[in-house]
Amino acid sequence: MKDLENAINIINNKSHNINYQSIYLFTNENLNALNNKINLNNKRILTVCSSGDQYFNFLMQNPLDIVLYDINVLTEYIFYLKKKSIENLEFDEYKDFFINKKLSNKYILSKDIYNKVREDLPDKIKIFWDELYKRYTNKELFKSNLFYKNKYSTKEIINNNEYLKGELEYKLLKEKIKKNKAPVFYNINIFDEFINEKIKFDFIYLSNILDYLSISNIKEYYIKLKQIITKLSNYLTYEGEIGINYIFNYLDELWLKTNHYLIPKVRDEIIYLRKKTLNYRLIDLPSGQNYKSKRIKDKDALLLYRR
């Protein structure tokens, strides 16, 4: 099984395949706050899969349909593990399985809890997780490179996700999942390919994947941004929107750097886009990475494009 082999390579620090990367257990975006600022009721949505939280939070708004995409093959495996866990586990049990307050707690990815879910998993998802549990303990899995090292607290994880706010919200999501058919998942690089030219969406969500483009300066960023929007707007309905970029700490004046990408100053970006067209707007959001912060510069934002 190719996917399993690549997951094991990641665990053993042997993977350099862009289609197989570490996976997020939970979002670090404030999707709970975003849900209160955009209307997705009865909308057809295309969203990045990632941890699955985009799907779970957007589903709370009663969309017409949600389609998933991701360049990372392994996101489908964490999505179905979480989806079937929500369907089969009670609220406290789900939290024990994924987000217990003590990250070293024996219940995190507990095999005993997994066994309550596994029979309901699609066959290829079940085989994948069964094989990993044969090779590794839950603690070894959790601490391995299979998962990004999310250092956010339980409170921050709950703050970012509407369906984790309480038992009532969790049960509501459980009902919505059972009423809706399983979403279609496309393993694609959305910047280079698309699923079907005839499909139109009311909302396309890119999360913060623009941050990972190989770009060295603002001019290059704008050129690439225009190319992406021109392409994706062809798949929007009239007045459909693209969530172009979820931006962390968007008022911070520093340039954020890693060894493989550069994020331009967001103030300059917004001023530039607003001068050029009225099709862009910015949604301010409380911080997804520091829910207690009251500092203005710690605010997040979503840059939206409307066709």
Stockholm file with secondary structure:
# STOCKHOLM 1.0

chainA/1-307         MKDLENAINIINNKSHNINYQSIYLFTNENLNALNNKINLNNKRILTVCSSGDQYFNFLMQNPLDIVLYDINVLTEYIFYLKKKSIENLEFDEYKDFFINKKLSNKYILSKDIYNKVREDLPDKIKIFWDELYKRYTNKELFKSNLFYKNKYSTKEIINNNEYLKGELEYKLLKEKIKKNKAPVFYNINIFDEFINEKIKFDFIYLSNILDYLSISNIKEYYIKLKQIITKLSNYLTYEGEIGINYIFNYLDELWLKTNHYLIPKVRDEIIYLRKKTLNYRLIDLPSGQNYKSKRIKDKDALLLYRR
#=GR chainA/1-307 SS CHHHHHHHHHHTTCCCCTTSCCBCSSCCSCHHHHHTTSCCTTCEEEEECTTSHHHHHHHTTCCSEEEEECSCTTHHHHHHHHHHHHHHSCHHHHHHHHHCSSTTCTTTTCHHHHTTTGGGSCHHHHHHHHHHHHHSCHHHHHHSTTBCCCCCCHHHHHHHCGGGSCHHHHHHHHHHHHHSCCCCEECCCTTTCCSCTTCCEEEEECTTGGGGSCCCSHHHHHHHHHHHHHHHGGGEEEEEEEEEEEETTTTCCSCEECSSCEECCHHHHHHHHHHHCSSEEEEEECCSSCTTCCCGGGCEEEEEEEC
#=GC SS_cons         CHHHHHHHHHHTTCCCCTTSCCBCSSCCSCHHHHHTTSCCTTCEEEEECTTSHHHHHHHTTCCSEEEEECSCTTHHHHHHHHHHHHHHSCHHHHHHHHHCSSTTCTTTTCHHHHTTTGGGSCHHHHHHHHHHHHHSCHHHHHHSTTBCCCCCCHHHHHHHCGGGSCHHHHHHHHHHHHHSCCCCEECCCTTTCCSCTTCCEEEEECTTGGGGSCCCSHHHHHHHHHHHHHHHGGGEEEEEEEEEEEETTTTCCSCEECSSCEECCHHHHHHHHHHHCSSEEEEEECCSSCTTCCCGGGCEEEEEEEC
//
